[in-house]
Amino acid sequence: MMFYLNQKSKEIIEDSLGVKIDQISKMDVEKLDQCIERKIGKRLKSSLIDDYRLIGRGSVYIFLARIFGIETVDSILSKI
């Protein structure tokens, strides 16, 4: 199933990020994160575990705190 944004939603996203939708669709995730971080002036928080609303939504891994952010994985791998 595919979802499409209407024109108003596209305009809101373009205005809030300062990047055209066509460019956003071609960006990789890291580049998009950098764009958002530059726009808001701080680093994005990548940990899902702190969001209490996600626990009751059926994800066993989030409930058991078995999802790690990329920073955690990097720090564990750097110790090897």
Stockholm file with secondary structure:
# STOCKHOLM 1.0

chainA/1-80         MMFYLNQKSKEIIEDSLGVKIDQISKMDVEKLDQCIERKIGKRLKSSLIDDYRLIGRGSVYIFLARIFGIETVDSILSKI
#=GR chainA/1-80 SS CCCCCCHHHHHHHHHHHSSCHHHHHHSCHHHHHHHHHHHHTSCCCCCSTTCGGGGGGTCHHHHTTCCCCHHHHHHHHHTC
#=GC SS_cons        CCCCCCHHHHHHHHHHHSSCHHHHHHSCHHHHHHHHHHHHTSCCCCCSTTCGGGGGGTCHHHHTTCCCCHHHHHHHHHTC
//
